[in-house]
């Protein structure tokens, strides 16, 4: 009988088969999904012990699947390994260090896969900070001001600082991309 159910969400049949072949025989049941929509359905219905998620998927991207998983407290605890042929695709959306999931670059070898799975299992056990969404943070910040207060809890302040840091990272990435686009356009106009 299998101990662990692993969901592999990848549009490449070769990658899905490769993961299946690299896992120790008899210990794992591998469930496959070929796009993000199938993947989310499988996550909800199969409740896997581990998710291997390709970042670029049809119908619903790996980024969108990742966001749904992170937004749902019932799914956040499932160990997650993000896969991509280019790490830059992931770091454009998610800043490093990857605190709650592991990343593996394709193509990968069996040893790398096993190490990524182990690391993802450790990271999934880390306690989560409760995220403060921008509208909630604005409401929280506005409420004390309206009543003449102004006290913001340390946790809320840290959450806001983390959001600012993440946004600053995203702005930096966007500036770099814009610079590359401008250089490309200037080159074509010559």
HELIX and SHEET records of a PDB file:
HELIX    1   1 UNK A   13  UNK A   22  1                                  10    
HELIX    2   2 UNK A   36  UNK A   46  1                                  11    
HELIX    3   3 UNK A   62  UNK A   71  1                                  10    
HELIX    4   4 UNK A   73  UNK A   76  1                                   4    
HELIX    5   5 UNK A   87  UNK A   91  1                                   5    
HELIX    6   6 UNK A  110  UNK A  124  1                                  15    
HELIX    7   7 UNK A  134  UNK A  147  1                                  14    
HELIX    8   8 UNK A  154  UNK A  189  1                                  36    
SHEET    1   A 5 UNK A  28  UNK A  33  0                                        
SHEET    2   A 5 UNK A   4  UNK A   9  1                                        
SHEET    3   A 5 UNK A  50  UNK A  54  1                                        
SHEET    4   A 5 UNK A  79  UNK A  84  1                                        
SHEET    5   A 5 UNK A 102  UNK A 105  1                                        
END                                                                             
